[in-house]
Structures are given as structure tokens and as C-alpha cells.
Amino acid sequence: MPESGPSALRWRRSSYSHNNSQQQCVEVAEAAHVVCVRDSKDPAGPRLTLGRDAFRGLVERVKAGGLE
């Protein structure tokens, strides 16, 4: 987490997500050398923290349909 703490993270959704959508969405925030991921419907819930390379690999695998 950044020195200023997790509350300073700037969370964003994918441009493919609709603001009023009830679909499953995740939000991401970049911090120093990591990317944080959380459930958009539970922003106070658990967060996953990945290194940038690991996050990039996860996104590539999802796009390729490798996590169905």
C-alpha cells in the first residue's frame, strides 16, 4: 500500500462496466509497484494486491478465456 494508506487509493472501473449495472464488476487502483483489486459491490471488503506483472498476466488470461 502507498505511504498515505489505502484510503488514498484512486479506484476505477473498466470502461466496459456501466455505472448503473448490477453485473459483477471489479475496481482497480494503482499504487507504487502494485495493483489493488476489489469487488465494486463491496468496496470495504477484501482486496487483492498483485505485482504489476502478475496483474498484467491475470488480465491477459481473462481476455483469453482461461479462467472460465
PDB file as gemmi writes it, atoms N, CA and C in Angstrom:
CRYST1    1.000    1.000    1.000  90.00  90.00  90.00 P 1                      
ATOM      1  N   MET A   1       0.839  -1.183   0.000  1.00  0.00           N  
ATOM      2  CA  MET A   1       0.000   0.000   0.000  1.00  0.00           C  
ATOM      3  C   MET A   1       0.883   1.245   0.000  1.00  0.00           C  
ATOM      4  N   PRO A   2       0.379   2.323  -0.525  1.00  0.00           N  
ATOM      5  CA  PRO A   2       1.155   3.549  -0.522  1.00  0.00           C  
ATOM      6  C   PRO A   2       1.346   4.093   0.893  1.00  0.00           C  
ATOM      7  N   GLU A   3       2.316   4.970   1.043  1.00  0.00           N  
ATOM      8  CA  GLU A   3       2.620   5.507   2.368  1.00  0.00           C  
ATOM      9  C   GLU A   3       1.436   6.218   3.005  1.00  0.00           C  
ATOM     10  N   SER A   4       0.583   6.834   2.193  1.00  0.00           N  
ATOM     11  CA  SER A   4      -0.547   7.581   2.738  1.00  0.00           C  
ATOM     12  C   SER A   4      -1.728   6.687   3.098  1.00  0.00           C  
ATOM     13  N   GLY A   5      -1.615   5.378   2.903  1.00  0.00           N  
ATOM     14  CA  GLY A   5      -2.644   4.441   3.324  1.00  0.00           C  
ATOM     15  C   GLY A   5      -3.636   4.097   2.233  1.00  0.00           C  
ATOM     16  N   PRO A   6      -4.393   3.012   2.446  1.00  0.00           N  
ATOM     17  CA  PRO A   6      -5.316   2.517   1.434  1.00  0.00           C  
ATOM     18  C   PRO A   6      -6.448   3.487   1.109  1.00  0.00           C  
ATOM     19  N   SER A   7      -6.787   4.386   2.012  1.00  0.00           N  
ATOM     20  CA  SER A   7      -7.880   5.313   1.733  1.00  0.00           C  
ATOM     21  C   SER A   7      -7.495   6.313   0.646  1.00  0.00           C  
ATOM     22  N   ALA A   8      -6.206   6.458   0.379  1.00  0.00           N  
ATOM     23  CA  ALA A   8      -5.746   7.394  -0.642  1.00  0.00           C  
ATOM     24  C   ALA A   8      -5.778   6.793  -2.046  1.00  0.00           C  
ATOM     25  N   LEU A   9      -6.110   5.525  -2.163  1.00  0.00           N  
ATOM     26  CA  LEU A   9      -6.150   4.881  -3.480  1.00  0.00           C  
ATOM     27  C   LEU A   9      -7.256   5.483  -4.334  1.00  0.00           C  
ATOM     28  N   ARG A  10      -6.990   5.602  -5.625  1.00  0.00           N  
ATOM     29  CA  ARG A  10      -7.985   6.114  -6.567  1.00  0.00           C  
ATOM     30  C   ARG A  10      -8.518   4.927  -7.362  1.00  0.00           C  
ATOM     31  N   TRP A  11      -9.685   4.457  -6.983  1.00  0.00           N  
ATOM     32  CA  TRP A  11     -10.296   3.279  -7.586  1.00  0.00           C  
ATOM     33  C   TRP A  11     -10.991   3.655  -8.884  1.00  0.00           C  
ATOM     34  N   ARG A  12     -10.936   2.727  -9.861  1.00  0.00           N  
ATOM     35  CA  ARG A  12     -11.631   2.945 -11.129  1.00  0.00           C  
ATOM     36  C   ARG A  12     -12.173   1.619 -11.653  1.00  0.00           C  
ATOM     37  N   ARG A  13     -13.232   1.737 -12.443  1.00  0.00           N  
ATOM     38  CA  ARG A  13     -13.826   0.567 -13.088  1.00  0.00           C  
ATOM     39  C   ARG A  13     -13.410   0.535 -14.546  1.00  0.00           C  
ATOM     40  N   SER A  14     -13.552  -0.603 -15.131  1.00  0.00           N  
ATOM     41  CA  SER A  14     -13.303  -0.750 -16.555  1.00  0.00           C  
ATOM     42  C   SER A  14     -14.278   0.110 -17.343  1.00  0.00           C  
ATOM     43  N   SER A  15     -13.851   0.590 -18.477  1.00  0.00           N  
ATOM     44  CA  SER A  15     -14.753   1.354 -19.349  1.00  0.00           C  
ATOM     45  C   SER A  15     -15.861   0.463 -19.899  1.00  0.00           C  
ATOM     46  N   TYR A  16     -15.707  -0.851 -19.799  1.00  0.00           N  
ATOM     47  CA  TYR A  16     -16.745  -1.788 -20.239  1.00  0.00           C  
ATOM     48  C   TYR A  16     -17.857  -1.938 -19.202  1.00  0.00           C  
ATOM     49  N   SER A  17     -17.646  -1.464 -18.001  1.00  0.00           N  
ATOM     50  CA  SER A  17     -18.650  -1.536 -16.944  1.00  0.00           C  
ATOM     51  C   SER A  17     -19.562  -0.321 -17.030  1.00  0.00           C  
ATOM     52  N   HIS A  18     -20.839  -0.539 -16.830  1.00  0.00           N  
ATOM     53  CA  HIS A  18     -21.790   0.564 -16.816  1.00  0.00           C  
ATOM     54  C   HIS A  18     -21.981   1.014 -15.373  1.00  0.00           C  
ATOM     55  N   ASN A  19     -22.096   2.304 -15.141  1.00  0.00           N  
ATOM     56  CA  ASN A  19     -22.214   2.835 -13.783  1.00  0.00           C  
ATOM     57  C   ASN A  19     -23.409   2.277 -13.027  1.00  0.00           C  
ATOM     58  N   ASN A  20     -24.521   2.036 -13.689  1.00  0.00           N  
ATOM     59  CA  ASN A  20     -25.728   1.556 -13.012  1.00  0.00           C  
ATOM     60  C   ASN A  20     -25.920   0.053 -13.155  1.00  0.00           C  
ATOM     61  N   SER A  21     -24.926  -0.632 -13.626  1.00  0.00           N  
ATOM     62  CA  SER A  21     -25.028  -2.064 -13.879  1.00  0.00           C  
ATOM     63  C   SER A  21     -25.042  -2.859 -12.573  1.00  0.00           C  
ATOM     64  N   GLN A  22     -25.844  -3.897 -12.526  1.00  0.00           N  
ATOM     65  CA  GLN A  22     -25.863  -4.807 -11.383  1.00  0.00           C  
ATOM     66  C   GLN A  22     -24.984  -6.024 -11.639  1.00  0.00           C  
ATOM     67  N   GLN A  23     -24.268  -6.009 -12.756  1.00  0.00           N  
ATOM     68  CA  GLN A  23     -23.388  -7.122 -13.098  1.00  0.00           C  
ATOM     69  C   GLN A  23     -22.188  -7.147 -12.166  1.00  0.00           C  
ATOM     70  N   GLN A  24     -21.491  -8.256 -12.189  1.00  0.00           N  
ATOM     71  CA  GLN A  24     -20.283  -8.385 -11.383  1.00  0.00           C  
ATOM     72  C   GLN A  24     -19.199  -7.487 -11.977  1.00  0.00           C  
ATOM     73  N   CYS A  25     -18.623  -6.646 -11.159  1.00  0.00           N  
ATOM     74  CA  CYS A  25     -17.565  -5.738 -11.596  1.00  0.00           C  
ATOM     75  C   CYS A  25     -16.447  -5.728 -10.577  1.00  0.00           C  
ATOM     76  N   VAL A  26     -15.285  -5.419 -11.050  1.00  0.00           N  
ATOM     77  CA  VAL A  26     -14.162  -5.189 -10.154  1.00  0.00           C  
ATOM     78  C   VAL A  26     -13.658  -3.778 -10.387  1.00  0.00           C  
ATOM     79  N   GLU A  27     -12.998  -3.253  -9.373  1.00  0.00           N  
ATOM     80  CA  GLU A  27     -12.354  -1.961  -9.479  1.00  0.00           C  
ATOM     81  C   GLU A  27     -10.870  -2.162  -9.230  1.00  0.00           C  
ATOM     82  N   VAL A  28     -10.058  -1.344  -9.855  1.00  0.00           N  
ATOM     83  CA  VAL A  28      -8.612  -1.429  -9.664  1.00  0.00           C  
ATOM     84  C   VAL A  28      -8.065  -0.079  -9.236  1.00  0.00           C  
ATOM     85  N   ALA A  29      -6.956  -0.130  -8.527  1.00  0.00           N  
ATOM     86  CA  ALA A  29      -6.237   1.076  -8.119  1.00  0.00           C  
ATOM     87  C   ALA A  29      -4.747   0.772  -8.205  1.00  0.00           C  
ATOM     88  N   GLU A  30      -3.996   1.706  -8.735  1.00  0.00           N  
ATOM     89  CA  GLU A  30      -2.556   1.529  -8.849  1.00  0.00           C  
ATOM     90  C   GLU A  30      -1.864   2.221  -7.682  1.00  0.00           C  
ATOM     91  N   ALA A  31      -0.876   1.539  -7.135  1.00  0.00           N  
ATOM     92  CA  ALA A  31      -0.111   2.086  -6.006  1.00  0.00           C  
ATOM     93  C   ALA A  31       1.328   1.604  -6.129  1.00  0.00           C  
ATOM     94  N   ALA A  32       2.253   2.520  -6.120  1.00  0.00           N  
ATOM     95  CA  ALA A  32       3.687   2.204  -6.180  1.00  0.00           C  
ATOM     96  C   ALA A  32       3.960   1.104  -7.205  1.00  0.00           C  
ATOM     97  N   HIS A  33       4.284  -0.095  -6.744  1.00  0.00           N  
ATOM     98  CA  HIS A  33       4.645  -1.187  -7.647  1.00  0.00           C  
ATOM     99  C   HIS A  33       3.595  -2.286  -7.682  1.00  0.00           C  
ATOM    100  N   VAL A  34       2.383  -1.976  -7.239  1.00  0.00           N  
ATOM    101  CA  VAL A  34       1.321  -2.984  -7.192  1.00  0.00           C  
ATOM    102  C   VAL A  34       0.028  -2.441  -7.787  1.00  0.00           C  
ATOM    103  N   VAL A  35      -0.871  -3.383  -8.068  1.00  0.00           N  
ATOM    104  CA  VAL A  35      -2.227  -3.050  -8.492  1.00  0.00           C  
ATOM    105  C   VAL A  35      -3.165  -3.715  -7.497  1.00  0.00           C  
ATOM    106  N   CYS A  36      -4.103  -2.956  -6.954  1.00  0.00           N  
ATOM    107  CA  CYS A  36      -5.077  -3.472  -5.994  1.00  0.00           C  
ATOM    108  C   CYS A  36      -6.395  -3.716  -6.721  1.00  0.00           C  
ATOM    109  N   VAL A  37      -7.089  -4.776  -6.336  1.00  0.00           N  
ATOM    110  CA  VAL A  37      -8.348  -5.159  -6.966  1.00  0.00           C  
ATOM    111  C   VAL A  37      -9.380  -5.383  -5.871  1.00  0.00           C  
ATOM    112  N   ARG A  38     -10.612  -4.900  -6.101  1.00  0.00           N  
ATOM    113  CA  ARG A  38     -11.689  -5.133  -5.133  1.00  0.00           C  
ATOM    114  C   ARG A  38     -13.007  -5.310  -5.871  1.00  0.00           C  
ATOM    115  N   ASP A  39     -13.990  -5.853  -5.173  1.00  0.00           N  
ATOM    116  CA  ASP A  39     -15.343  -6.030  -5.687  1.00  0.00           C  
ATOM    117  C   ASP A  39     -16.052  -4.682  -5.609  1.00  0.00           C  
ATOM    118  N   SER A  40     -16.594  -4.215  -6.715  1.00  0.00           N  
ATOM    119  CA  SER A  40     -17.240  -2.903  -6.731  1.00  0.00           C  
ATOM    120  C   SER A  40     -18.481  -2.846  -5.851  1.00  0.00           C  
ATOM    121  N   LYS A  41     -19.112  -4.000  -5.595  1.00  0.00           N  
ATOM    122  CA  LYS A  41     -20.305  -4.021  -4.746  1.00  0.00           C  
ATOM    123  C   LYS A  41     -19.964  -4.103  -3.257  1.00  0.00           C  
ATOM    124  N   ASP A  42     -18.691  -4.320  -2.935  1.00  0.00           N  
ATOM    125  CA  ASP A  42     -18.256  -4.429  -1.544  1.00  0.00           C  
ATOM    126  C   ASP A  42     -16.938  -3.668  -1.369  1.00  0.00           C  
ATOM    127  N   PRO A  43     -16.962  -2.339  -1.538  1.00  0.00           N  
ATOM    128  CA  PRO A  43     -15.714  -1.575  -1.502  1.00  0.00           C  
ATOM    129  C   PRO A  43     -14.963  -1.639  -0.175  1.00  0.00           C  
ATOM    130  N   ALA A  44     -15.640  -1.950   0.904  1.00  0.00           N  
ATOM    131  CA  ALA A  44     -14.964  -2.070   2.193  1.00  0.00           C  
ATOM    132  C   ALA A  44     -14.480  -3.490   2.457  1.00  0.00           C  
ATOM    133  N   GLY A  45     -14.787  -4.394   1.539  1.00  0.00           N  
ATOM    134  CA  GLY A  45     -14.425  -5.800   1.713  1.00  0.00           C  
ATOM    135  C   GLY A  45     -12.971  -6.074   1.388  1.00  0.00           C  
ATOM    136  N   PRO A  46     -12.654  -7.350   1.226  1.00  0.00           N  
ATOM    137  CA  PRO A  46     -11.264  -7.742   0.995  1.00  0.00           C  
ATOM    138  C   PRO A  46     -10.731  -7.195  -0.329  1.00  0.00           C  
ATOM    139  N   ARG A  47      -9.423  -7.020  -0.370  1.00  0.00           N  
ATOM    140  CA  ARG A  47      -8.742  -6.528  -1.565  1.00  0.00           C  
ATOM    141  C   ARG A  47      -7.619  -7.485  -1.925  1.00  0.00           C  
ATOM    142  N   LEU A  48      -7.412  -7.624  -3.199  1.00  0.00           N  
ATOM    143  CA  LEU A  48      -6.321  -8.440  -3.717  1.00  0.00           C  
ATOM    144  C   LEU A  48      -5.233  -7.488  -4.183  1.00  0.00           C  
ATOM    145  N   THR A  49      -4.004  -7.734  -3.779  1.00  0.00           N  
ATOM    146  CA  THR A  49      -2.881  -6.897  -4.192  1.00  0.00           C  
ATOM    147  C   THR A  49      -1.922  -7.749  -5.006  1.00  0.00           C  
ATOM    148  N   LEU A  50      -1.651  -7.304  -6.231  1.00  0.00           N  
ATOM    149  CA  LEU A  50      -0.789  -8.043  -7.155  1.00  0.00           C  
ATOM    150  C   LEU A  50       0.340  -7.145  -7.644  1.00  0.00           C  
ATOM    151  N   GLY A  51       1.483  -7.748  -7.917  1.00  0.00           N  
ATOM    152  CA  GLY A  51       2.536  -7.022  -8.611  1.00  0.00           C  
ATOM    153  C   GLY A  51       2.043  -6.689 -10.019  1.00  0.00           C  
ATOM    154  N   ARG A  52       2.640  -5.683 -10.632  1.00  0.00           N  
ATOM    155  CA  ARG A  52       2.179  -5.251 -11.959  1.00  0.00           C  
ATOM    156  C   ARG A  52       2.262  -6.365 -12.995  1.00  0.00           C  
ATOM    157  N   ASP A  53       3.335  -7.146 -12.987  1.00  0.00           N  
ATOM    158  CA  ASP A  53       3.463  -8.242 -13.945  1.00  0.00           C  
ATOM    159  C   ASP A  53       2.405  -9.315 -13.706  1.00  0.00           C  
ATOM    160  N   ALA A  54       2.136  -9.627 -12.450  1.00  0.00           N  
ATOM    161  CA  ALA A  54       1.107 -10.617 -12.121  1.00  0.00           C  
ATOM    162  C   ALA A  54      -0.269 -10.122 -12.550  1.00  0.00           C  
ATOM    163  N   PHE A  55      -0.553  -8.834 -12.352  1.00  0.00           N  
ATOM    164  CA  PHE A  55      -1.841  -8.278 -12.767  1.00  0.00           C  
ATOM    165  C   PHE A  55      -1.969  -8.322 -14.282  1.00  0.00           C  
ATOM    166  N   ARG A  56      -0.917  -7.954 -14.986  1.00  0.00           N  
ATOM    167  CA  ARG A  56      -0.928  -7.993 -16.448  1.00  0.00           C  
ATOM    168  C   ARG A  56      -1.208  -9.427 -16.931  1.00  0.00           C  
ATOM    169  N   GLY A  57      -0.564 -10.409 -16.304  1.00  0.00           N  
ATOM    170  CA  GLY A  57      -0.793 -11.807 -16.666  1.00  0.00           C  
ATOM    171  C   GLY A  57      -2.222 -12.239 -16.399  1.00  0.00           C  
ATOM    172  N   LEU A  58      -2.793 -11.792 -15.289  1.00  0.00           N  
ATOM    173  CA  LEU A  58      -4.177 -12.114 -14.960  1.00  0.00           C  
ATOM    174  C   LEU A  58      -5.125 -11.552 -16.014  1.00  0.00           C  
ATOM    175  N   VAL A  59      -4.924 -10.294 -16.389  1.00  0.00           N  
ATOM    176  CA  VAL A  59      -5.787  -9.659 -17.402  1.00  0.00           C  
ATOM    177  C   VAL A  59      -5.662 -10.402 -18.730  1.00  0.00           C  
ATOM    178  N   GLU A  60      -4.466 -10.748 -19.138  1.00  0.00           N  
ATOM    179  CA  GLU A  60      -4.273 -11.475 -20.390  1.00  0.00           C  
ATOM    180  C   GLU A  60      -4.977 -12.829 -20.354  1.00  0.00           C  
ATOM    181  N   ARG A  61      -4.904 -13.503 -19.224  1.00  0.00           N  
ATOM    182  CA  ARG A  61      -5.542 -14.825 -19.096  1.00  0.00           C  
ATOM    183  C   ARG A  61      -7.062 -14.693 -19.136  1.00  0.00           C  
ATOM    184  N   VAL A  62      -7.611 -13.673 -18.490  1.00  0.00           N  
ATOM    185  CA  VAL A  62      -9.058 -13.444 -18.524  1.00  0.00           C  
ATOM    186  C   VAL A  62      -9.516 -13.154 -19.945  1.00  0.00           C  
ATOM    187  N   LYS A  63      -8.781 -12.293 -20.651  1.00  0.00           N  
ATOM    188  CA  LYS A  63      -9.135 -11.950 -22.034  1.00  0.00           C  
ATOM    189  C   LYS A  63      -9.108 -13.180 -22.937  1.00  0.00           C  
ATOM    190  N   ALA A  64      -8.194 -14.096 -22.661  1.00  0.00           N  
ATOM    191  CA  ALA A  64      -8.079 -15.303 -23.468  1.00  0.00           C  
ATOM    192  C   ALA A  64      -9.091 -16.373 -23.085  1.00  0.00           C  
ATOM    193  N   GLY A  65      -9.910 -16.110 -22.057  1.00  0.00           N  
ATOM    194  CA  GLY A  65     -10.921 -17.076 -21.619  1.00  0.00           C  
ATOM    195  C   GLY A  65     -10.352 -18.185 -20.765  1.00  0.00           C  
ATOM    196  N   GLY A  66      -9.194 -17.964 -20.185  1.00  0.00           N  
ATOM    197  CA  GLY A  66      -8.511 -19.002 -19.411  1.00  0.00           C  
ATOM    198  C   GLY A  66      -8.983 -19.172 -17.978  1.00  0.00           C  
ATOM    199  N   LEU A  67      -9.973 -18.404 -17.536  1.00  0.00           N  
ATOM    200  CA  LEU A  67     -10.428 -18.520 -16.151  1.00  0.00           C  
ATOM    201  C   LEU A  67     -11.913 -18.843 -16.057  1.00  0.00           C  
ATOM    202  N   GLU A  68     -12.420 -19.500 -17.030  1.00  0.00           N  
ATOM    203  CA  GLU A  68     -13.854 -19.838 -17.015  1.00  0.00           C  
ATOM    204  C   GLU A  68     -14.102 -21.077 -16.194  1.00  0.00           C  
TER     205      GLU A  68                                                      
END                                                                             
